[in-house]
Amino acid sequence: MAAAEALQQRRVAHDGLLSALLTAGSVGAIERSAEMIAASIESGGKAIFFGNGGSAADAEHIAAEFVGRFRADRRPLAALSLGANSAVASALANDFSYDQAFARELEALAQPGDVAIAISTSGRSPNVLAALAQARSMGISTVALTGLGHELDLLADSLILVESSETALVQEIHCVVGHVICEIVEQRMGFDL
């Protein structure tokens, strides 16, 4: 397959998935998620991102946008990514189980008023489900970015669904949604470009 053909196929797929996100329900979920995060940070809380594989990279990427900057030159915003400390992640996976690694790290680091943000293309990973359940048990607000076939309906206060089960496409759109959330949070918090 030539590069031009592959890029054209990706453009068509992205256009369709982004158009599907323009429904009132999806736009509302994105805005609600950004508002939850902005309110948390303004009141001294933090955004806690997590995911597996490519979603872990997205979690670290979006956390970095908050701590560094997205578009506005502004103060750092409190955010972190679970699993980013390899010593902690490997100890939890070894000493407990990988299914509990995010939940245990969340229990150690989260406080009431924080927001836990799961990024999961399948929405079925046991460690993601356990972490969202842990967040719920701690009274922490939850956001989930996922794809088709997920099991997150009862665990996410705000669910952002990319209507695809193709992992690469879901991950690509999750990155766009993460950037949109960053932009809205900066605007809601009064940071000018």
Summary of the structure (lengths in Angstrom):
residues: 193
radius of gyration: 16.3
end to end distance: 40.3
largest distance: 50.9
contacts: 643
relative contact order: 0.18
helix: 56%
strand: 12%
